[in-house]
Amino acid sequence: GFSYCDLFAVMTATIVYNSDLALIEPCVSLRSLAISGPQINGPIRLPNLRRVDAELSIKNAPNITEVDLPSLFTSGSVTIESNAGLAVVRLPQFATVLSGDFSVSYNQQLTGLDLPSVVSPPRTWRIVNNVRLQTLVLDSLTSPSGYWDISNSNGLGALIELNLPNLVSVQGSFYIE
């Protein structure tokens, strides 16, 4: 029978309403996922999603409060930006970006970002201008080989907890400022 998951394996899933989320909730993999706009609100939870082949984009969605992707392991690129009400991003299984960059930036209310499974990925990782960021969890990061920028234009004054218990060496650039 027809499955939205089959459809979105080859084309972008564009989500603008909460009701759209139900269409992709069963999907284990998607080609691309784009969530945006003022209509979608509350927490975004996709428990089954393990892989996004091209781009995962959550941008300019001011009324979402949380992004919880408990099974997501890999994505081509990740952009979570300019979501005015977003407080928490949880990516507990996320390990690597495949082709593009990773950015969680310009989320004015973001207090927590959990990336406990990221080990030593290449590519560019930007966690910038989340002015209220208090907790950043990078428990598994051992020897980052790409370019990391963890900063706010006015400093990381809100940061309370930065977990890097397994950091051994930096192969690339690693800025925390």
N, C-alpha and C positions, 0 to 999 in steps of 0.2 A: 504493500500500500504506500500511498504518498507520505513522505516524511519531510518536515521542514529541515531536519538535520541533514538529509541528503541534498536538499536545495542549497543550504548555507555552507555545505562543504565546497561548493564551487562559486558562490557569490557572497557578497558582503551582507551580513545581518545588521541592518540599521534599526536601532531601537530608540524610539522617542516617547513611548507610553509604557507604563507599568505592565499593561496587558500584553505588550509585545514580548516581554521577558518569558512568559509562559511558553511561547513558541520555541524558544531555544533552550529552555531549562533542561530538557532531556539530553541535549547534545554533548557528546564527549569531545568532539573537535569541530572547529569552524574555520572557514577560510580567513575571514576578517570579521571583527566585531566593532561597531561604532555606536556609542551611546552618547546622546547629546540632547540639549534643549531643556526648557523650564518645565515641561509636562511630567517628566519622569521624576519620581520622588521617593524618599525613604531609602532603605538599604538595598543594594544590588547584591544578590546572592545567586551564584550559579554553581551548585555543588558538584555537578558532573563534568564540567568543562576541564579537560586535561591539556588541550593543545589549540593554539591559534596559529595557523600557518603563516599569515602575512602580518596583519596589523590589529592590535587591540588598542582602541582609542576610546577614552572616556573624557570628554571635553565639554566645557561650557554647559554643564548640567548643575545649576546652582542649588537644586533642591534634593539631590541625593546626599545621604548622610554617611554611608558606609559602603565600601567595596570589599566583598568577601568572596574570594575565589579559592576555596579550600583544596581543590584538586589540580589547579593549573600548574603545569610543569614547565611548559615552554611556549614562547610566542615569537613571531618574526620580529616585531617591535612592540613596545608598550609605551603609551602616552596617556597619563592621567593628569590632566592639567586644567587649571582655571575653573574648578568646581567649588563655588563659594561656600557651600555648606558641608562639604565632605570632611568628616572628623577622623575616620579610621580606614586604613587600607590594610587588608590581611591577605597575604599571598604565601601561605605556610609551606607549600610544596614547590614554589617557583624556583627554578634553577638557572635558566639562561635565556637570553634573547638570541635569535638565530641569525638575523640579517640586518636589523636596524639598531636603534638605540632604545634605552630605557629612560623614561622621564616621569617622575612624580613631582610636579612643580606648580607653583602659583595657586595652591589650594589654601586659602586664607585661614580656614578653621581646622586644618589637619593637625591632629595632636599625636597620632601614632601610625607608624609604618612598620609592618612586620615582614621581614624577608629572611626567615631563619634558615632556608635551605640553599641560599646562593653561596657557591663555594669559591670559584676562582674564574669568573667569566671574563672574556675579552669584551670589546665594544665600549660604548660610551654610556655611563650611568649618571644621570643628573637628578639630584634631589635638592632643588633650589627654590628659594623664596616661598617656603611653607613657614610663614612667620611664627606660627604657634607650635611648631613641631617639638614635642616633649620627649618622645620615645622612638628610637630607631634600633630595630633588632636585626643584626647581621651575624647571628650565632655561628654560622658555618663558614664565613668568609675566611679563606686561608691565605691566598696569594693573588690578589686581584691583578689582572694583566692588562686591563683596559684603561680608560680615563674615567675617574670618579670625581664628581664635584658635589660635595655636600655643603651647601652654604646658603646664607640669606644676605641680601644686600646690606642689611643693618646688623649682621651678626646672628649667631645662633643662641640668642639670649634666653629663649624658652626651653632649650634642650636640657633635660634632666638626666636622661639615660641613653647611653650609646653603647650597645653590646657588641663587642668585637673580640670575644674570648679566644678565638682560634687564629687570629691574624698572625702570620709568620713572616711574610715578606711582601713587598709591593713591587710587582714587575713593571707596572705602568705608572700612571700619575694618580695620586690619591690626595685630594684636597678636602680638608675639613676646616672651614673658616667662617 
